């Protein structure tokens, strides 16, 4: 049985905020720390897996 992606299951607003930490140049560990600050307990490896496997190139593009 395949696990569900923890990031994909988050409300869109929280998911996008966490993704944007990476898009703004932050690390996956920084994104995890930010997630904890907004009340979401998710590991940096879960964020990394989501980022690499579930986002399109456009969604991964850096925010200028």
N, C-alpha and C positions, 0 to 999 in steps of 0.2 A: 504494500500500500504506500502510495506516495504522500509525503507530507505536504501540507498547504504552506504557501509562502506567508510568513508572519507580516511582512511589509504589505503585501497585496491585500491582506485582511484588515488593515488599518483604515479608519475613515480617511477619505481623500485629502482633507486639509492637513492632517498630521503626516500622512505619507509624503505629500509634496514638500512640506516643510523640511522633513528629514532628507529627502532626495536633494533638495536645494543646498544643503550644507556641503554635499559632495560637489555639486555643480559649481559652487562658489569657491572651490579649491580646498575644502576641508578633507580630512581623512575619515575613513570609516569609523575609527575609534572616536573621533570628534563628533561624528554624526550620532553615534550611540550615546555619547554623553549628553548631546543636545536632546535626544529623544527622552532620556531620563528626566531632563529639566522640564519637559512638557508633559511628563507623566506616562511615558511609554517605555516599558522595560523590554528592550530588544538588543541583541548582541551585535557587535560590529560584523561578525561573520554572516549573520542573517541579512544585514543591510548590504554587505558586499555581494552575497549570492543573488539577492534581488536585483541589485544594480547591474550585475554582469549578465544575468539570465533573462530578466523580464523587461528591461527598458530598451527602447529603440535607440539608434544613434542620435536622433533628434532630441529624445528625452535626456540623453546623457551629455548633450552639448553644454559647455561651460556657459554660465551666466555672466555677461559682461557688465 
